[in-house]
Structure formats: C-alpha cells, structure tokens
Amino acid sequence: MSEDRKMYKCTCSECKKETEVPFEPAADRDVFCKECYQKKQQK
C-alpha cells in the first residue's frame, strides 16, 4: 500500500471502534475496521 494514500477516519459499523480506511466512506454504507471486515469475509 502506498504511504501517500489519503486515509479517512471513520467509526466501524460493527464494533464502533475508530478506524481509518483508504476511501471516503459513504453515509448510506457500513464501514468496518480491519478485524471486523476479516470476520465478515470468513462467514
């Protein structure tokens, strides 16, 4: 991942932890931290 990539602060929809994502979060979509995202992918 590029170090100059813009990161956006947001709150995980699952655990409510503060996190950063490499895209601008849309208000109508859930955003997950790395841990919660990985859990959802395993299901």
URCOR-V796528 format. One record per backbone hydrogen bond with DSSP energy under -0.5 kcal/mol. NH is the residue of the N-H (numbers start at 1). CO is the residue of the C=O. If there is no record, write none. Layout:
nh=NH co=CO
nh=NH co=CO
//
This chain:
nh=5 co=2
nh=8 co=21
nh=10 co=19
nh=12 co=17
nh=13 co=31
nh=16 co=12
nh=19 co=10
nh=21 co=8
nh=25 co=23
nh=29 co=26
nh=37 co=33
nh=38 co=34
nh=39 co=35
nh=40 co=36
nh=41 co=37
nh=42 co=38
nh=43 co=39
nh=43 co=40
//
